Amino acid sequence: MLEAAAPAKGTRPEGAQSEQDASRKVREMFTEIAPRYDFLNHLLSFEQDRVWRTRTARRLRPILQRRDARVLDLCCGTGDLAFALARSGPARVTGADFSHAMLVRATTKSKTRARDPKAGSAAPATFLEADALQLPFADSSFDLVTTAFGFRNLANYESGLREIQRVLRPGGTLAILEFTEPPPGLAGDLYRWYCRTALPKIGGLLSGNKNAYKYLPASVARFFQPDELVSVMCQAGFVSVEYQLWTLASVAFHTGVKT
């Protein structure tokens, strides 16, 4: 895949000539696939997306259990990680995304959850439209910033990390959940075949947008490997940076702390 050779400074969908162009194309893609986004996430991940979100919330439970904690779920999409975080404790959770269509679905799901007696008494997550590179929050607003499968879609990773640094309080935590490519071998080769051959065809057919599901494996291929992302986070000023690999090393969960 030719895109894999490009410098991983920010996402570049096919045809994008600038950061602004990349952001526009990504927004358009997610707007088009929003109606079937949740269904396709569950189907194409073989329901593992639910496991990853639950595991993420479990890892962050010490922060989520604090009543005074404020949490930002960045690039929140239709809100599933924000909901998982909100279920895990009394912390106040805000989801932010730049796709209006995704946020409409997140808000609808939030209202449905509020009427469901099985949802428990946890405070509902709130949602707002915002660009991850220009967040509408004051400095030092949050104790935790999370992003699940959205960070690699930023047009400029360094700017995104700087903005996260700005809104995090000293001692606050950043958690990034992202796809990564497994090393060569049977599992890795099978993963690459699925992502580059089967997934684009199935996703394109069911979503009606072939380009969006061609973009997904390309964006993963050109994104940082886990050790590289550790280095980038450290360069951005985060400390105690570490990661865990899940599901045959196809997903990486990174955390870092703002000094």
Stockholm file with secondary structure:
# STOCKHOLM 1.0

chainA/1-259         MLEAAAPAKGTRPEGAQSEQDASRKVREMFTEIAPRYDFLNHLLSFEQDRVWRTRTARRLRPILQRRDARVLDLCCGTGDLAFALARSGPARVTGADFSHAMLVRATTKSKTRARDPKAGSAAPATFLEADALQLPFADSSFDLVTTAFGFRNLANYESGLREIQRVLRPGGTLAILEFTEPPPGLAGDLYRWYCRTALPKIGGLLSGNKNAYKYLPASVARFFQPDELVSVMCQAGFVSVEYQLWTLASVAFHTGVKT
#=GR chainA/1-259 SS CGGGGSCTTSCCCTTCCSHHHHHHHHHHHHHHHGGGHHHHHHHHTTTHHHHHHHHHHHHTHHHHTCTTCEEEEETCTTSHHHHHHHHTSSCEEEEEESCHHHHHHHHHHHHHHHTCGGGCSCCCCEEEECBTTBCSSCTTCEEEEEEESCGGGCSCHHHHHHHHHHHEEEEEEEEEEEECCCCSSHHHHHHHHIIIIIHHHHHHHHHSCHHHHHHHHHHHHHSCCHHHHHHHHHHTTEEEEEEEEETTTTEEEEEEEEC
#=GC SS_cons         CGGGGSCTTSCCCTTCCSHHHHHHHHHHHHHHHGGGHHHHHHHHTTTHHHHHHHHHHHHTHHHHTCTTCEEEEETCTTSHHHHHHHHTSSCEEEEEESCHHHHHHHHHHHHHHHTCGGGCSCCCCEEEECBTTBCSSCTTCEEEEEEESCGGGCSCHHHHHHHHHHHEEEEEEEEEEEECCCCSSHHHHHHHHIIIIIHHHHHHHHHSCHHHHHHHHHHHHHSCCHHHHHHHHHHTTEEEEEEEEETTTTEEEEEEEEC
//
